[in-house]
């Protein structure tokens, strides 16, 4: 039950498309360094796997069909993105402190889970995208799990690469702090814009 080449190509192209998860992991790297960035990658991966499980068990179908469920998740997710973005816009990257590293990484992981889990577009993406590559003769649920997990893995690889790239830009020093501040502001503005876009978007008919 190997995914087709067409699926892998499509999933790879979609993985490099910027979204809330990518903006968030870059922002966490700028704010707290590589460790927090990688922790946020783990969080968004867990959030993505929750969507995979939801798609495989039919919850995504319910979300797509229920206007109320869609609206609740959409607005909660949009508000959370705007909240994170505003927080970044008014924050200042602080020097790394050993005592707070573990706490910062835990927070980055948990926020990463929420960012991705509350992204209603991810749920609808799995519902609309994955079925296009289903093949007969095999368990539909298992196929969805395999393909969804591969999508999450590809997205996470891109996120990790973005974290390492951002970490190189914000190395210790005055120049690094300036770049971290600019990266914070850019990521914050991106998250606010994505939150407003999600809030104003309509469910596909």
Backbone bond lengths (Angstrom), bond angles and torsions (degrees), N, CA, C in turn:
res aa  C-N    CA-C-N  psi(-1)  N-CA   C-N-CA  omega(-1)  CA-C   N-CA-C  phi
1 X - - - 1.456 - - 1.530 109.55 -
2 X 1.370 115.71 61.81 1.444 120.90 -178.12 1.529 110.10 -90.11
3 X 1.336 118.04 136.81 1.463 120.29 178.12 1.518 110.79 -62.18
4 X 1.323 117.03 149.99 1.453 121.60 -178.76 1.524 110.75 -73.23
5 X 1.341 115.31 162.18 1.457 120.78 176.95 1.528 110.23 -62.70
6 X 1.340 116.10 -38.28 1.465 120.09 178.58 1.521 111.17 -60.41
7 X 1.330 116.73 -42.10 1.462 120.33 178.16 1.524 110.77 -62.67
8 X 1.325 117.64 -45.35 1.458 121.06 -177.79 1.530 110.97 -63.49
9 X 1.333 116.64 -40.32 1.461 119.98 178.62 1.532 110.76 -65.42
10 X 1.334 116.21 -45.88 1.460 120.15 179.72 1.528 111.04 -63.47
11 X 1.320 116.76 -43.93 1.464 120.74 -179.31 1.526 111.14 -64.45
12 X 1.335 116.61 -36.25 1.471 120.39 179.42 1.519 110.81 -66.99
13 X 1.337 116.57 -42.07 1.462 120.02 178.47 1.525 111.18 -64.48
14 X 1.321 115.97 -40.39 1.460 119.61 179.13 1.526 111.84 -67.98
15 X 1.339 116.73 -31.19 1.469 120.62 -178.30 1.514 112.05 -65.67
16 X 1.329 117.01 -31.73 1.466 119.44 -177.31 1.529 111.96 -90.14
17 X 1.343 116.65 1.09 1.460 120.39 176.68 1.531 109.37 -78.21
18 X 1.335 119.05 123.41 1.471 120.42 -177.72 1.523 112.44 -60.49
19 X 1.314 116.21 143.83 1.456 122.56 178.28 1.516 110.15 -154.64
20 X 1.343 117.82 -173.39 1.470 120.79 -178.87 1.526 113.16 -57.38
21 X 1.334 117.03 -41.03 1.457 119.86 -177.89 1.516 112.05 -61.92
22 X 1.331 117.04 -46.03 1.458 121.21 -179.26 1.523 110.96 -64.87
23 X 1.336 116.74 -43.82 1.465 120.05 177.99 1.526 110.67 -61.35
24 X 1.329 116.01 -38.02 1.464 119.12 -177.72 1.523 111.91 -68.17
25 X 1.348 117.93 -45.25 1.466 119.14 -176.77 1.526 110.96 -66.56
26 X 1.332 117.36 -34.44 1.465 119.83 176.34 1.523 110.26 -66.85
27 X 1.326 116.09 -40.83 1.460 120.21 178.85 1.525 111.43 -63.74
28 X 1.320 116.82 -42.70 1.468 119.70 179.36 1.520 110.61 -64.19
29 X 1.333 117.56 -35.74 1.462 120.79 178.18 1.515 110.54 -65.76
30 X 1.332 116.31 -43.06 1.460 120.08 178.96 1.519 111.56 -64.22
31 X 1.336 116.25 -36.57 1.466 120.26 -176.34 1.521 112.81 -81.05
32 X 1.345 116.99 -37.49 1.458 118.99 -172.12 1.510 116.43 -130.07
33 X 1.324 117.81 4.34 1.452 119.46 177.40 1.521 113.32 92.88
34 X 1.339 114.54 -178.47 1.460 121.88 -174.49 1.533 112.52 -60.59
35 X 1.337 117.39 -39.47 1.470 120.09 -176.89 1.528 111.30 -61.74
36 X 1.346 116.21 -45.23 1.459 118.73 178.70 1.526 111.22 -68.59
37 X 1.330 116.44 -34.81 1.452 119.44 177.58 1.513 112.17 -62.52
38 X 1.339 116.76 -44.86 1.461 120.28 179.27 1.521 111.36 -68.10
39 X 1.332 117.05 -35.93 1.465 119.94 176.37 1.523 110.58 -63.54
40 X 1.335 116.54 -39.04 1.462 119.39 178.52 1.527 110.85 -67.45
41 X 1.331 117.53 -32.10 1.473 120.92 174.75 1.530 110.51 -61.75
42 X 1.334 115.31 -43.08 1.468 119.22 177.73 1.526 110.17 -62.48
43 X 1.337 116.27 -38.56 1.463 120.11 179.40 1.515 112.65 -64.64
44 X 1.343 117.14 -46.57 1.463 119.35 179.57 1.524 111.01 -66.08
45 X 1.338 116.63 -31.81 1.472 119.42 176.50 1.524 110.80 -65.21
46 X 1.336 117.02 -42.48 1.466 120.56 177.72 1.533 109.86 -63.47
47 X 1.337 116.46 -43.09 1.459 119.72 177.39 1.515 111.82 -61.03
48 X 1.329 116.86 -38.98 1.459 120.42 176.84 1.515 112.43 -64.62
49 X 1.331 116.27 -39.76 1.470 119.53 178.77 1.529 111.42 -66.48
50 X 1.331 117.24 -29.92 1.467 119.82 174.40 1.524 110.73 -62.81
51 X 1.323 116.18 -38.24 1.462 119.86 176.49 1.526 111.42 -67.59
52 X 1.326 116.11 -36.88 1.469 119.62 177.07 1.524 109.84 -61.51
53 X 1.330 115.68 -46.27 1.463 119.84 179.32 1.521 111.04 -62.29
54 X 1.345 115.81 -39.82 1.459 119.74 179.72 1.528 111.13 -64.58
55 X 1.328 116.21 -42.03 1.465 119.57 179.52 1.521 110.59 -64.63
56 X 1.325 116.70 -41.29 1.465 120.71 -177.04 1.522 111.91 -69.27
57 X 1.329 117.80 -28.29 1.464 120.93 -178.14 1.527 112.92 -97.96
58 X 1.311 116.67 0.53 1.459 119.45 175.87 1.508 115.22 92.74
59 X 1.338 118.69 0.42 1.456 120.10 -178.55 1.522 111.70 -67.42
60 X 1.331 116.22 -31.43 1.453 119.34 178.87 1.522 111.08 -65.48
61 X 1.334 115.82 -33.26 1.464 119.75 177.51 1.524 109.73 -63.47
62 X 1.335 115.35 -44.35 1.460 120.09 177.99 1.522 110.99 -60.75
63 X 1.314 116.37 -42.64 1.457 121.56 -179.83 1.519 110.53 -62.93
64 X 1.329 116.39 -39.96 1.459 120.32 -178.74 1.523 111.64 -70.36
65 X 1.330 117.36 -31.39 1.457 120.96 -175.40 1.516 113.49 -89.50
66 X 1.323 117.51 -22.52 1.460 121.10 -177.28 1.524 110.22 -97.20
67 X 1.329 116.77 113.36 1.463 121.08 179.41 1.524 111.11 -62.52
68 X 1.335 117.07 -38.58 1.462 120.69 -178.88 1.525 110.78 -66.80
69 X 1.341 116.88 -47.75 1.464 120.21 -179.57 1.523 110.63 -61.74
70 X 1.326 115.65 -41.97 1.460 119.67 178.88 1.524 110.67 -60.55
71 X 1.328 117.11 -47.00 1.461 121.40 -176.93 1.520 111.88 -64.42
72 X 1.335 116.24 -42.62 1.471 119.57 -178.59 1.522 110.41 -61.72
73 X 1.335 116.44 -50.50 1.469 120.13 -178.43 1.526 110.27 -65.19
74 X 1.337 116.49 -39.96 1.465 120.26 -178.80 1.521 111.17 -60.95
75 X 1.335 117.04 -49.53 1.459 119.55 -175.09 1.533 112.39 -72.59
76 X 1.319 116.91 -35.44 1.471 119.17 175.71 1.525 109.82 -64.11
77 X 1.328 116.52 -45.44 1.462 120.40 179.38 1.515 111.78 -64.03
78 X 1.342 117.08 -42.76 1.468 120.82 179.20 1.527 110.89 -62.58
79 X 1.328 116.46 -44.03 1.471 120.57 179.95 1.525 110.65 -62.75
80 X 1.330 116.60 -37.92 1.470 119.84 -179.64 1.530 110.72 -67.17
81 X 1.342 117.02 -40.16 1.456 120.41 177.65 1.527 111.01 -63.48
82 X 1.328 116.83 -43.67 1.462 120.64 179.24 1.529 109.90 -63.79
83 X 1.328 116.62 -41.62 1.472 120.68 178.57 1.530 110.96 -59.31
84 X 1.338 116.36 -47.29 1.466 119.76 179.66 1.527 110.59 -63.46
85 X 1.338 116.20 -41.69 1.452 119.70 -179.23 1.518 112.33 -63.34
86 X 1.328 117.04 -45.74 1.470 121.07 179.37 1.525 110.36 -62.98
87 X 1.324 115.76 -40.51 1.467 119.18 178.75 1.529 111.04 -60.63
88 X 1.334 116.35 -39.74 1.458 120.14 178.69 1.527 111.69 -68.83
89 X 1.327 116.63 -39.69 1.457 120.19 -178.27 1.522 112.11 -61.40
90 X 1.331 116.87 -31.02 1.460 120.61 -177.35 1.531 113.17 -105.53
91 X 1.328 115.88 9.99 1.464 118.86 179.87 1.521 109.93 -100.07
92 X 1.317 114.75 162.80 1.458 121.17 175.87 1.516 107.94 -122.15
93 X 1.347 118.25 128.17 1.461 120.00 177.50 1.519 110.16 -57.92
94 X 1.320 115.19 125.14 1.462 119.10 -177.86 1.521 109.80 -101.29
95 X 1.341 117.26 150.78 1.455 119.28 175.87 1.520 110.18 -59.62
96 X 1.305 115.55 148.43 1.470 120.02 -179.13 1.519 109.86 -64.37
97 X 1.319 116.07 136.09 1.468 121.54 177.32 1.519 107.65 -123.53
98 X 1.318 115.62 124.83 1.458 120.77 -175.05 1.519 111.06 -57.47
99 X 1.327 117.51 -40.41 1.462 120.23 -175.80 1.509 112.55 -64.39
100 X 1.343 117.62 -26.80 1.452 119.49 -175.20 1.523 113.01 -103.91
101 X 1.331 117.82 2.32 1.459 120.66 -175.56 1.522 111.98 -61.23
102 X 1.334 116.64 -46.86 1.464 119.41 -177.27 1.517 111.10 -64.53
103 X 1.328 115.84 -43.22 1.465 119.55 -179.69 1.524 110.31 -64.41
104 X 1.344 116.81 -42.30 1.454 120.66 179.49 1.513 111.85 -63.40
105 X 1.327 117.27 -39.83 1.457 121.04 179.27 1.524 110.82 -67.19
106 X 1.337 117.25 -40.34 1.469 120.09 178.33 1.524 110.77 -63.31
107 X 1.319 115.61 -42.57 1.463 119.09 179.05 1.521 110.89 -64.78
108 X 1.329 116.58 -41.48 1.460 120.48 179.03 1.523 110.84 -61.70
109 X 1.335 116.18 -40.83 1.467 120.14 179.37 1.523 110.89 -63.71
110 X 1.351 116.56 -48.65 1.465 120.26 -178.07 1.521 111.71 -64.19
111 X 1.317 117.13 -41.84 1.462 119.82 178.96 1.526 110.44 -66.03
112 X 1.345 116.04 -35.60 1.456 119.38 177.04 1.520 111.84 -62.46
113 X 1.328 116.54 -39.61 1.468 120.60 176.71 1.525 109.90 -60.54
114 X 1.336 116.93 -46.39 1.461 120.89 -177.90 1.531 111.61 -66.30
115 X 1.337 116.59 -41.56 1.462 119.94 -179.53 1.525 110.62 -56.72
116 X 1.325 116.30 -45.61 1.464 119.55 -176.93 1.521 111.88 -81.08
117 X 1.329 117.53 -39.78 1.465 120.11 -177.87 1.526 111.41 -65.76
118 X 1.330 117.50 -31.74 1.465 120.86 -179.02 1.526 112.69 -90.42
119 X 1.324 116.75 6.53 1.461 120.81 178.07 1.522 108.68 -86.25
120 X 1.335 116.53 94.88 1.465 121.15 -176.08 1.515 111.52 -62.74
121 X 1.328 117.06 -26.63 1.456 120.16 179.29 1.532 111.31 -65.69
122 X 1.331 116.96 -30.79 1.464 119.25 177.19 1.519 110.36 -66.23
123 X 1.326 116.49 -42.14 1.465 120.04 178.75 1.521 110.77 -61.02
124 X 1.323 116.37 -45.81 1.456 119.86 -179.13 1.525 111.42 -71.31
125 X 1.331 116.45 -29.65 1.465 119.86 175.93 1.526 110.34 -62.85
126 X 1.325 116.20 -48.34 1.468 118.99 179.19 1.526 110.60 -60.84
127 X 1.316 115.87 -39.44 1.460 120.21 -178.27 1.521 111.43 -66.20
128 X 1.340 117.03 -37.61 1.460 120.62 -176.87 1.525 112.92 -88.24
129 X 1.331 116.83 -34.37 1.462 121.21 -172.57 1.525 113.52 -85.10
130 X 1.323 116.20 -51.39 1.461 119.36 -173.16 1.534 113.88 -61.80
131 X 1.345 119.51 -41.18 1.468 118.90 -178.80 1.526 114.09 -59.36
132 X 1.351 117.52 -21.32 1.455 119.74 -179.57 1.525 111.92 -65.85
133 X 1.330 116.94 -17.87 1.468 120.82 -174.96 1.526 112.23 -114.82
134 X 1.339 117.56 11.84 1.456 120.62 177.68 1.522 110.03 -70.68
135 X 1.319 115.68 144.65 1.462 120.76 177.14 1.522 108.77 -120.20
136 X 1.316 116.02 152.02 1.461 119.70 -179.95 1.516 112.17 -74.31
137 X 1.323 115.13 161.38 1.460 120.42 175.06 1.508 115.25 89.34
138 X 1.314 117.76 -5.81 1.463 121.13 179.32 1.531 109.26 -126.97
139 X 1.324 114.82 160.24 1.453 120.46 178.57 1.523 110.20 -60.65
140 X 1.330 116.51 124.37 1.460 120.68 179.84 1.528 110.52 -62.39
141 X 1.331 116.63 -44.26 1.465 120.47 -179.39 1.521 110.97 -59.71
142 X 1.341 117.02 -43.30 1.463 119.94 -178.87 1.520 110.92 -66.82
143 X 1.330 116.98 -39.01 1.463 119.71 177.61 1.524 110.94 -62.42
144 X 1.341 116.09 -41.94 1.455 119.91 178.55 1.525 111.43 -62.78
145 X 1.330 116.50 -39.75 1.459 120.78 179.22 1.530 110.66 -64.16
146 X 1.343 116.60 -46.03 1.464 120.58 -178.13 1.524 110.71 -63.75
147 X 1.327 116.45 -50.07 1.464 119.29 -178.06 1.528 111.74 -67.74
148 X 1.331 116.79 -40.69 1.458 119.72 178.86 1.515 111.93 -63.33
149 X 1.323 116.36 -40.45 1.466 120.08 178.77 1.520 111.22 -65.07
150 X 1.329 116.99 -38.12 1.468 120.21 176.73 1.531 110.69 -64.56
151 X 1.331 117.03 -39.89 1.467 120.35 176.55 1.523 110.69 -60.44
152 X 1.317 116.37 -45.46 1.471 120.72 179.42 1.524 110.35 -62.78
153 X 1.340 116.90 -41.64 1.465 120.40 179.87 1.524 111.22 -62.90
154 X 1.332 117.44 -42.71 1.467 120.76 178.30 1.521 110.91 -64.45
155 X 1.334 116.67 -43.77 1.470 120.36 177.92 1.522 111.23 -60.36
156 X 1.335 115.67 -40.62 1.465 120.05 -178.60 1.523 111.18 -67.46
157 X 1.333 117.34 -38.39 1.466 120.70 176.92 1.528 110.76 -60.29
158 X 1.329 115.85 -42.58 1.471 119.77 177.84 1.521 110.23 -64.95
159 X 1.325 117.02 -42.13 1.466 120.94 178.85 1.525 111.21 -61.22
160 X 1.334 116.18 -44.39 1.473 120.32 -179.52 1.529 110.19 -62.86
161 X 1.342 116.48 -41.94 1.465 119.76 177.51 1.527 110.56 -61.42
162 X 1.345 116.70 -40.43 1.463 120.65 178.78 1.529 111.02 -64.87
163 X 1.325 117.07 -38.52 1.462 121.21 178.00 1.523 110.89 -61.89
164 X 1.338 116.73 -46.77 1.463 119.75 -179.47 1.534 110.64 -64.69
165 X 1.339 116.83 -37.53 1.455 119.34 177.24 1.515 111.75 -65.58
166 X 1.345 116.55 -43.69 1.462 120.27 178.99 1.520 111.23 -65.37
167 X 1.336 116.47 -38.25 1.467 120.14 -179.17 1.530 111.44 -63.08
168 X 1.318 116.64 -33.72 1.468 119.80 177.66 1.526 111.19 -68.18
169 X 1.318 116.62 -31.72 1.461 120.60 -179.11 1.520 112.62 -74.56
170 X 1.336 116.79 -27.19 1.468 119.79 -173.24 1.520 111.92 -111.23
171 X 1.310 116.77 35.22 1.461 120.54 176.79 1.529 110.35 -61.40
172 X 1.363 117.00 157.62 1.466 120.45 -177.86 1.521 112.23 -54.38
173 X 1.308 115.66 147.05 1.455 121.27 -179.19 1.512 110.76 126.57
174 X 1.329 116.40 166.19 1.454 120.65 -177.45 1.524 111.30 -62.22
175 X 1.326 116.50 -43.54 1.464 119.69 -179.59 1.524 110.49 -63.70
176 X 1.333 116.36 -40.03 1.455 120.63 178.72 1.513 111.93 -63.70
177 X 1.341 116.74 -39.67 1.464 120.10 178.56 1.519 111.34 -66.44
178 X 1.332 116.76 -38.11 1.465 119.27 177.70 1.528 110.52 -64.98
179 X 1.331 116.24 -43.84 1.463 119.35 179.43 1.523 110.81 -65.21
180 X 1.351 116.23 -37.91 1.463 119.71 178.63 1.531 110.18 -63.17
181 X 1.344 116.21 -40.23 1.461 119.29 178.56 1.521 111.76 -63.44
182 X 1.334 116.34 -43.99 1.459 120.21 178.39 1.525 111.38 -64.30
183 X 1.345 116.02 -40.16 1.461 120.56 179.36 1.518 110.43 -65.72
184 X 1.332 116.21 -39.12 1.460 120.76 175.98 1.524 111.20 -58.86
185 X 1.330 115.74 -49.07 1.460 120.08 -178.04 1.526 111.11 -64.32
186 X 1.331 116.49 -42.77 1.467 119.88 -179.70 1.521 110.91 -64.35
187 X 1.337 116.48 -43.84 1.457 120.22 179.61 1.519 111.19 -67.04
188 X 1.339 116.56 -39.81 1.462 119.79 178.46 1.513 111.63 -62.43
189 X 1.350 116.42 -45.47 1.461 120.21 178.76 1.531 110.72 -62.82
190 X 1.338 116.24 -37.81 1.465 119.93 179.01 1.522 111.09 -64.43
191 X 1.330 116.57 -43.50 1.459 119.92 179.67 1.525 111.63 -64.79
192 X 1.337 117.01 -40.80 1.465 119.66 177.42 1.524 110.32 -62.78
193 X 1.342 116.55 -44.50 1.462 120.52 179.72 1.525 111.13 -62.69
194 X 1.342 116.70 -41.68 1.462 120.15 178.76 1.525 110.85 -65.39
195 X 1.336 116.35 -39.49 1.467 119.65 178.34 1.521 111.60 -62.52
196 X 1.334 116.61 -43.86 1.461 120.52 179.15 1.531 110.94 -66.62
197 X 1.342 115.92 -36.42 1.463 119.36 177.93 1.529 110.89 -64.97
198 X 1.331 115.48 -44.44 1.464 119.67 179.50 1.528 110.27 -61.85
199 X 1.336 116.44 -43.20 1.466 120.65 -178.24 1.522 112.03 -63.90
200 X 1.336 116.85 -32.78 1.464 120.09 -176.95 1.518 112.89 -90.87
201 X 1.339 117.22 -9.87 1.460 119.82 -177.29 1.515 110.54 -74.84
202 X 1.320 115.99 154.10 1.439 121.92 179.28 1.512 110.16 -111.06
203 X 1.317 114.40 153.69 1.454 120.00 177.94 1.519 108.96 -69.94
204 X 1.335 115.46 137.93 1.453 118.83 177.79 1.527 110.01 -66.72
205 X 1.303 116.42 140.11 1.472 120.34 -178.00 1.508 110.69 -70.15
